């Protein structure tokens, strides 16, 4: 009588033999003969769109360190300082957490007949406090300006870089 582990080893061996047989019939190379995986690079068109590309090591994929949005592009171009960039990223993260907590901006289909909308909990009080403190700190006009400007795509231009700097400076203080 064989042990459970031995039965499992035999089963795996039979499965790998079946896969090898199927690959041979289909004209595919065996796993050990497979070519090395090609590293994906951004296309020339994507690199021409802008961005600051960084490769951590030889053979590693290239990463766009601008983040793919206007804030990252302005930072990479040197139009805003690092502390402005960090404040903007913190603002975006807090806004996303607040919206997720409150259920704002989520899509609901007209065909969705499920019960939804009422939540008896108060949500995450820490996020609500941080959001309220940020809103008191910078005021509603700056909040609305930042919310509008930081949602823009990579190739968009801010209404005013100086106004954006001043609004982000309000978050830093």
MOGI-V523263 format. One record per backbone hydrogen bond with DSSP energy under -1.0 kcal/mol. CO is the residue of the C=O (numbers start at 1). NH is the residue of the N-H. E is the energy in kcal/mol with one decimal. If there is no record, write none. Layout:
co:CO nh:NH e:E
co:CO nh:NH e:E
//
This chain:
co:3 nh:7 e:-2.0
co:4 nh:8 e:-2.2
co:5 nh:9 e:-2.3
co:6 nh:10 e:-2.3
co:7 nh:11 e:-2.2
co:8 nh:12 e:-2.4
co:9 nh:13 e:-2.1
co:10 nh:14 e:-2.6
co:11 nh:15 e:-2.4
co:12 nh:16 e:-2.5
co:13 nh:17 e:-2.3
co:14 nh:18 e:-2.3
co:15 nh:19 e:-2.2
co:16 nh:20 e:-2.3
co:17 nh:21 e:-2.5
co:18 nh:22 e:-2.5
co:19 nh:23 e:-2.7
co:20 nh:24 e:-2.2
co:21 nh:25 e:-2.1
co:22 nh:26 e:-2.3
co:23 nh:28 e:-2.7
co:30 nh:33 e:-1.2
co:31 nh:34 e:-1.0
co:43 nh:47 e:-2.3
co:44 nh:48 e:-1.8
co:47 nh:50 e:-1.1
co:52 nh:65 e:-2.6
co:54 nh:63 e:-2.7
co:57 nh:60 e:-2.3
co:63 nh:54 e:-2.3
co:64 nh:67 e:-1.2
co:69 nh:73 e:-2.0
co:70 nh:74 e:-2.6
co:71 nh:75 e:-2.0
co:72 nh:76 e:-2.7
co:73 nh:77 e:-1.9
co:74 nh:79 e:-2.4
co:75 nh:78 e:-1.1
co:81 nh:85 e:-2.3
co:82 nh:86 e:-2.9
co:83 nh:87 e:-1.9
co:84 nh:88 e:-2.4
co:85 nh:89 e:-2.3
co:86 nh:90 e:-2.4
co:87 nh:91 e:-2.3
co:88 nh:92 e:-2.4
co:89 nh:93 e:-2.4
co:90 nh:94 e:-2.6
co:91 nh:95 e:-2.6
co:92 nh:96 e:-2.3
co:93 nh:97 e:-2.4
co:94 nh:98 e:-2.6
co:95 nh:99 e:-2.6
co:96 nh:100 e:-2.4
co:97 nh:101 e:-2.3
co:98 nh:102 e:-2.4
co:99 nh:103 e:-1.2
co:99 nh:104 e:-2.0
co:109 nh:112 e:-1.2
co:124 nh:128 e:-1.9
co:125 nh:129 e:-2.4
co:126 nh:130 e:-2.4
co:127 nh:131 e:-2.5
co:128 nh:132 e:-2.5
co:129 nh:133 e:-2.6
co:130 nh:134 e:-2.3
co:131 nh:135 e:-2.4
co:132 nh:136 e:-2.3
co:133 nh:137 e:-2.1
co:134 nh:138 e:-2.3
co:135 nh:139 e:-2.1
co:139 nh:143 e:-2.0
co:140 nh:144 e:-2.8
co:141 nh:145 e:-2.1
co:142 nh:146 e:-3.1
co:143 nh:147 e:-2.7
co:144 nh:148 e:-2.1
co:145 nh:149 e:-2.9
co:146 nh:150 e:-2.8
co:149 nh:152 e:-1.3
co:152 nh:70 e:-1.2
co:153 nh:156 e:-1.3
co:160 nh:164 e:-2.1
co:161 nh:165 e:-2.6
co:162 nh:166 e:-2.3
co:163 nh:167 e:-2.4
co:164 nh:168 e:-2.5
co:165 nh:169 e:-2.3
co:166 nh:170 e:-1.4
co:168 nh:172 e:-1.4
co:169 nh:173 e:-2.0
//
